[in-house]
């Protein structure tokens, strides 16, 4: 048998050469393995002859149930992943976070709170930091926070010490369109939910599960774990855990109830983020973080980059970068995060989305004063907006981000918010969502120098 920690002279294939795949290849070479880098972009026949390897390290973008992988496994090849290997070799407790939305923000908040309390803590996983890049720095006293996607969890046989299950709704399901051939998809909702539940499925009674009880698929996950369960909710009270009541976040832990923070004092905007805050409060408490350090982070954390991130205030107008919003659902969450008069930047490239619900939300919103419609999808979005209840203004025809931001600044008044939450991909006008968000931030930064 090939031991997980003995790689010297072993023939190992790394399947999928993205950021994680590259880090896997580097890590294994340093430990004496003979590494082959296999990727469709390098070789169309990259899945042939897998049986010649001792081990295959699968990247998240590669489906675990590919026939070629299954056949290689039958012939004795070990099929694993960086996540699985990391769990085998990590010397310290791991806090894992999964969910359809919010797992990146939740992971980052937990990390910041542990750092605030003086812990030796590392953040990795789906958030963009492969855990192999910091494995050698870890000690028994360290703590690791991992954002874990369903694809990273799908073939796990061990769970983190603290497993956080946020909202679980439909996503990454097999499409009936060919708009996104490079995406990784689950066969159905059952496979997707089952993969998510691996984050707590293999826990012992010495471990902890933090579960959002406001969503059926999340709430019912508690039957899969032997860990001690704590619930979080923004809709109802909990016997053990964290919840929101009268716009205040409370913690119930060890038979005591404690007020943590008023919702208005949390810098992150949006009701959906209060769910994440509750999960963070519970996970951080279980990790030994004090209420003082929890509050310190919640009142200063601006959000992950491009995810409803507060950019700053110019002439009394607040600007938010939500360029990561590439679906109608995320745009809806951004719209509903504010009660102030809102200037919304909406539209982009085709992604095959259904904008019906987004159109309904916009139609019924009382605070959207203007929409700057951009990209080829704006006309489709506009066609779904039926019954506006206010004097909503449409601004169209902007050719670049400089014009978009300046038009927003002209229509916005002190006390308003300007939100870039496109609900679409970015490839018609920008390189990607990061480029779109960076251009937005850069142009907002120039506003003080611009006089309309």
N, C-alpha and C positions, 0 to 999 in steps of 0.2 A: 504493500500500500504506500502511496505517496503522501507523506505527512505534510500538512498545510504549511508548516514553518520550515520545511527543508526543500529549497528550490534549486540547490546547486546541481548543475549539469542536467536538469530536467528540461524536456522539450515542452514549452508552454506557448500556447497561442493566445494572444489578446485579440478579442473579437470586437471590433468597433473602435476606431481611433479618434474619438473626440477628446475632450479635456481629461475625462476620467481614464480613458483607454491609454492615453499617452503617459499618464502618471503611473498606471499599472505596469506598463512596459519598462519604464525607468526603474521602478521599485524592484521588479523581478530581475532585471539585468544586474543591478547592484548586488544582488544576492546569488549571482552565479548561474542564473537560468539561461537557457538558449531560447530566446524569445522571437516569435514570428508575429508580425503585425498584420492582421487581416481586416480588410475593410473594403466595402463595395466600391468606394471611390478609388481604391488602389487596384483592385482586381475584381472583375465581375464574377469570377469563379472562386471567390474567396471562401466559400463554404465546402469546397471539395477537399477530400483527403484529411478530414478532421481526426480520423481514427489514428493517424500517425503520431499524435501528440499525447503526452502524459496528462496534461491538464489544459483546459480551455477556460480563460477568464473572460466572462461575458460582460460587456458594457450594458448599461440600462437600455440603450436604444436597440438592442438585439433581443428578439423574443426568445424566451426560455424554451418554448415548445416547438421550435423549428425542427422539422423531420431530421435534418442533418445532425443537429445536436443530440437528439434522442438516439439516433443510430450510433453515434460515436460513444455515447454513454453506455449503450448495450455492449460495446466492445471494450469496456473497461476504462474509458477516458473520464477523468474527473471533470465535471462541469461546475464551475463556481463563478464568483464575481468578486470585485474589489470589496464590496460591502460585506459579503460572507467571510472573506479572508480577514478583513479588519476586525470583525467581531471575534474571530478565533484568536487573534493576536493582541487585541487591546487589553492593557493591564488595569484599566480603570473603569468606573461606572459610565454607562452611556445613557443619555437621555435622547430618545427618538421621537420625532414628531411627524405625523402624517395627516392627510386630509385633502379634500378636493381643492379647497381654497384656504389661504392663510398660513400654510405651514412654514413658508419662508419668514414671514413677519414674526410668527410665534417663536420659531427657532432663534432668530436674531435677538428677540427680547429676552429670552431665557439666558442666552449667552451673555448679553450685556449686564443682566442682573448678577450672574455668577461672577463676572469680571468686576463689577462694582463692589462685590462683597469680598474681593481679594483672592478668589479661587484661581487656580491654574487651569484655565478652561480653553477649549478649542471648538471651533464651529466648522462643520463640514457637511458633506453629502450632496444632496440635490441642489443646494444653494450655490454650488459652484466651486467649492473647495474639496477636492478629493481627499478622503481621510488618510490615504497613504502618504500624503505630503507632510503630515505631522505625526505619524505613528511613532517615529523614533524619538520624538520629544516627550512622549507620555511617560508618566510614572504612576505608581499606585494611587498617589494623592490627586492626580489630575481628574478632570471631568471633561466629557466630550458631549457636544450637542450635535445631533445629526438630523437634518431635514431628509425625510425618506419618501421617495415616490413609490407608487404601486409597482413600478417595474423593478425597483431596487429590492422591494419586499417580497416579490412574487415567489422566489424559491428559498426564502430564509427558513432556517430550522432552529433559530435562536432569536430571542427578543431582548430589547434593551431593558435595563433596570427600571427606568421610568419610561413608559410608553404613552404618548399623547395622541389621542384620536380626535381630530377636529371634525368639522362638518364633512359628511360624505354624500355627494350627489353624483349624478351621471357625468362622466367625463372620460376621455380616452377610450371611447367605445368604437368598435369597428364601423366605419362610415359607409354610406351607400353612394358616396361620391368619390371622385378621384382627384379632388382638389389638393389633397395633402399626402402624396404618395410616400413622403419621407417621414411621416409620423408613425410612432409606435402606438398600437391600439390593442385594447382587450377585446376578446370575443364577445362578451356580454357583461351586463351589470353585475352578475353573480361572480364572475371571475375577478372583476375589478374590486368588489367589496371583499372577497375572500383574500385577495392579495393585501389589501390595506390591513386586515385583521391580524396578519402575521406579526405586526408590531407588538401585539400583546399575547398572541396565541401560545407562545412558548415560555411565558413567565412562570416563576415559582411563587410560592406564598410569601417570599421575601421581597418581591418586586411590587411595583405600583403601576396602575393603569389610570390615566386621566382621560375621561370620556365625555364628549359633548352629548348631552341628552336631548337636545332640541331637534335632532334629526334621527329618523327611525333607524337607518342603517348604522349610524354611529352608536346610538343608544343601545341597540341590541347586540353590540359587539362584546358587552360585558360577559356574556355566556361563554366566550371563547378563552377567557383568561383565568389563571389561578392566582393572579396578583391581587393585591388589595385595591379595590375600585374607589375612585373619587370622581364625582360628577361635576360638570360645569354647565352653566345655563345663563342665558340672558332673558329667558321667558318664564322661569319657574324657580322655586326654591330647591335646595338640595340638602340632604341630611349630612353629607360629608363632601366638602368641595368648595367651589367658589361660584357665586351667582350675582346677578344684577337685580336690584330692587329699588324702585323710586330713583333711578339714575345714580345709584351708589353701588360700588362693587364690594361685596362682603365675602369673607372667608369663614367657613365652618370647618374646624380642624381640632382634633383632640378634645371634642365636647365643648369647644369654645367658639363663639361667634365674634368676629372682629370686622369692623369697617376698615377697608383698605384705602379707597379713594373715591372721590366724586367723579362721575363720568366726564363732567365738564373740564376737569383738570388733566384728563388724559390727552396728550398732544395728538395722538393718532385720531383721525376722524372716522366716523361711520359706525353704525350699530353692529355691523359684522365684525369690526375690530374689537368690540366689547366682549364678544365670544372668545376671541383670541386672548384678550387681556385676562379673562377668567382662567383660561387654561394655563397661561403663563404664571399667574399668581399661585395656582395650585402646584405646578411643577417646580417653580422656584422655591416655594415653601418646603416641599419634600426634599429639596436639595440643600436646605439649610440657609437659605437667603432670608434676611430679616425684612419685616414690613417696611422699614425705613429705606432700605436699598431698593426694594420693589418700587416704592413710590418715586424715588429719585429718578429711576429709569423711565417710568411711565410719564413723568412730567417733562422729560427732555428728549425722548426718542422720536425722531422725525419720520421714521418709516424707512423701509428698504428703498433703495434707489429705483425710481420709475414706478413705484407701487403706491399711488396716492400719497406721494412724498411732498411734504410742505417745503416749498422752495424759498419763500420769503414774502415780504410785504413791500409793495411799492406804491406810494401815494395813497395809502389806506386800503389797497386792494391786495388780497392774499392770492398767491399762485401755487397750484398743486400739479405735480407731474405724475400722471397715472398712465404713462406710455406703455406700461406692461399690459394694459387693458387691450386685449385683442379679440374679446368676445362681447356680445351684448350683455351677458350676465355681469361681467365686471364693470361695464359702463353703468349699468343700473345701480350697482352697489355704490359707485362713486357719486352718482346723481343723488341718491338717497342719503348720502353721508352729510349733506349740507341743508340748512334751512335758510341761509343767507341768499340774497339774489346771486344768481349763478350765470356765468358766461362759459358755455361748454364748447370745447373743440372736439369735433366728432367726424369720423369717416376715415377712409383709407383704402387699402387694397382688398380685392375679393378673397373671401375665405369660405364662401358658401353658407354664411350664417343666416338664420331666420331672425329678422329684426322686428317681428310683430309685437312682442312683449316690450321691447325697448321703446317702440313707437307709442305704445299705450302709456308707459310710465312717463315719457316726455309730455304726452298730451295732457296728462292729469296733474303734472307737477305745477305748483303755483309759484315756484321761485326761479325758474329758468327764464332769464330776461333776454338771452341771445344765444344762438348757436352759430358757430363758425364751421360751416360744412366744407370738408376737404375730401379729396380723393374720389376715385371712381365709384365707391360705395355710397357716397353721400346721397345721391339721387334715390337709391333704394331705401335708405333710412328715412329720408324726407317723405317718401310716399306712404310710410306707415304712421306718420304723425297726423292725427285726424282732428281732434277736438281740443285745441289749445284754449285754456281758461284764462290766459293772460296775454298781454301784448308782446308775444315772443317775436324776436327779430331774427331773420336769417341773414347771415353774411357769407357770401359765396365768391368763388373765383380767386382766392388767394393762391399765389404761385409758389411761395416758399415760407419757411418758418418765420423769417423776419417780418413778412407782411402779416402772417397769422397773429403773431404776438402783438404787433402794433395796432392791428384792428381791435384785438381784445382790450388793449389798454385804452383805446379811444372810447369804447362803449362802456367799460366798467367804471363804476363810481366808488368812492370810499365806502367800505363796509361790504363790498361785493367780493366774490371769489371767482377766479378764473381756473378752470379745470381742464387739462388735457387728458381726456379719457376716450380714445378714438373708437373702441369697440371693433376695430378692424386691424389687420396686419398692415405693415408699413411700406411694403416694397414698391409701391407706385411712386412715392416721393422721397423715401429715405432708405438707407441701407438695411436697417432693422429697427426694432423697437428701441434699442439702446441709443442708436444714432438720432432717432426722432426725439427721445427724451433729452439727450445732451444738447441738441440744437434748441429745444424749448428753454432749457435752463440758461443757456448762453444768451439767448435773445431777451429773456426776462432780466438777466443781469445788466443788459444794455439800456433798459427802459429809463433809468434815472438820467441817462445822458441824452435821451430822446425827448424832444418837445413837439407834440403833434401840432 
